[in-house]
């Protein structure tokens, strides 16, 4: 029984691990034995059974790939907008600037979306280097600044608090 070409393509791109590929190969061997034992019907059913896990895996990866592409586009767009307003920050290709923007985006996505706020914060971070005498050294987020950015990030409501309020309202009603 042959493993579908799609499975090898996924494996070549690193979307299927060595262990998963090995399991597919073992499964194909078992199906080949079944096909030999049961003739063409076994061969057809074996082929369908082997294709299903590979296709299911691929279908599971598509949303993750699309989400990753959307995240990457948001990152590039946000960084480029901040650089339009703050050209003194340099190039969007600067790995230190990208690292600082990623930290901002992770810490407070709302601040990262606003080019004026993002640019101001990036300017502060990029001027605060690990080695103050080396402008090429990695940027350093001041812990106080980072703490304030984290505190300002919107939070989802605490579900236990929400559920407790709802229960109290229902009990009064």
Secondary structure, DSSP 8 states (H G I E B T S, - for coil): ----HHHHHHHHTTSS-HHHHHHHHHHHHHHHHHHHHHHHHHHHHHHHHHHHHHHHHHHHHHHHHHHHHHHHHHHHHHHHHHHHH-GGG--TT-HHHHHHHHHHHHH-HHHHHSHHHHHHHHHHHHHSBSSTT-TTS-B---HHHHHHHHHHS-----HHHHHHHHHHHHHH-
